Amino acid sequence: MKKALLTLGLASALGFSATASAIPFTVSGGSFSVGSGYGTGNGQLDVVFTNLVTSPVNFNLNSAGDSHSFLFGTANLRESCINTGVGLFDFLLGCGFGGNETDNLGVTANLTFTSPVAQTVQHVAVTGAIAGPVNSNLFSITDLFIDFNPVTVNFGTGGAFTVNLSDMYFTSTGPITNAAIVTLDAVPVPAPAPLALLGLGLAGLAATRRRKQLQA
């Protein structure tokens, strides 16, 4: 009877350790934070940002190198010609007269995690706009770029994951939808409780075997 109970305890410990390797992730929301240079007013770049993380995203990652991707948001460039605010220069480019539309174009993507950490992870982008007509048939250049920097998050004891958002490079007006990619970099060290339970199980089996040997 004692042996059976000890064996059951050992099996439970082993089972707990095996299932603990699956790490649950939950992203409960997302949003864009943008600079004052975006809008439809004079001197603002007409870009509309839409968040697509409107319901929780749940997934599991098991080992280092595993990743999961999901849609994050859409940016829709609606500006036909990007002004610098220098009247003659903009006129020569064919953009007419208007305020500078290349300043204050910061973009930050925010992802709110509730598992395995409870925090909002911010991804600050490198951005820039090039003056001139957007839908030009003469040149295929980048008119607006939003280049997100990956962010690494530590959790547990020794655990880490990286979040990277797809970059957005516009060569014409219209929308671009990007994805968020979560990659598990390192699995955290297991909590001591399961290891202690495993040790007790092994010690119990050893004691039972030793007792039988003495009786024999």
Secondary structure as UniProt FT lines:
FT   HELIX           2..19
FT   TURN            20..21
FT   STRAND          23..34
FT   TURN            36..37
FT   TURN            42..43
FT   STRAND          47..51
FT   STRAND          57..61
FT   TURN            64..65
FT   STRAND          67..77
FT   STRAND          81..82
FT   HELIX           87..93
FT   STRAND          107..115
FT   STRAND          119..129
FT   STRAND          132..133
FT   STRAND          144..148
FT   STRAND          151..155
FT   TURN            156..158
FT   STRAND          159..165
FT   STRAND          168..170
FT   STRAND          174..186
FT   HELIX           192..215
//
